[in-house]
């Protein structure tokens, strides 16, 4: 997909370099000793996001 969109964003970019940069940024995700906590918010049919945001 990245290669297909290159022409739309101006000068041609180096896909391999982009992948290397992304892998470098994400390397800390694969190091041991970390815990991740996720908070998932679900709105049911009777609620709306506007109600919670006071919009």
C-alpha positions as CSV (number, residue, x, y, z in Angstrom):
1,X,0.0,0.0,0.0
2,X,2.8,2.4,0.9
3,X,4.4,1.9,-2.5
4,X,1.1,2.6,-4.3
5,X,0.6,5.9,-2.5
6,X,4.2,7.2,-3.0
7,X,3.3,9.2,-6.2
8,X,0.6,11.1,-4.4
9,X,2.8,12.6,-1.7
10,X,5.4,14.3,-3.9
11,X,9.0,13.0,-4.4
12,X,9.6,9.3,-4.5
13,X,10.4,7.9,-1.0
14,X,12.5,4.9,-0.1
15,X,10.2,2.2,1.1
16,X,13.0,0.1,2.7
17,X,14.2,3.1,4.7
18,X,10.7,3.8,5.9
19,X,10.3,0.2,7.1
20,X,13.6,0.4,8.9
21,X,12.6,3.6,10.6
22,X,9.3,2.2,11.7
23,X,10.9,-1.0,13.0
24,X,13.4,1.1,15.0
25,X,10.6,3.2,16.5
26,X,8.7,0.1,17.5
27,X,11.7,-1.9,18.9
28,X,10.8,-1.0,22.5
29,X,7.5,-2.8,22.1
30,X,9.4,-6.1,21.8
31,X,11.8,-5.6,24.7
32,X,11.0,-7.5,27.9
33,X,10.0,-6.1,31.3
34,X,7.0,-4.0,30.2
35,X,3.3,-4.2,31.0
36,X,0.6,-2.6,28.9
37,X,-2.8,-1.7,30.3
38,X,-5.7,-0.9,28.0
39,X,-8.9,0.9,28.9
40,X,-11.7,0.0,26.6
41,X,-14.8,2.2,26.6
42,X,-18.0,0.8,25.0
43,X,-21.2,2.8,24.4
44,X,-24.4,0.8,24.2
45,X,-27.5,1.7,22.2
46,X,-29.1,3.8,24.9
47,X,-26.0,6.0,25.4
48,X,-24.3,8.4,23.1
49,X,-20.8,9.8,23.1
50,X,-22.4,13.3,23.2
51,X,-23.9,12.4,26.6
52,X,-20.5,11.6,28.0
53,X,-18.8,14.5,26.5
54,X,-21.6,16.9,27.6
55,X,-22.0,18.3,24.1
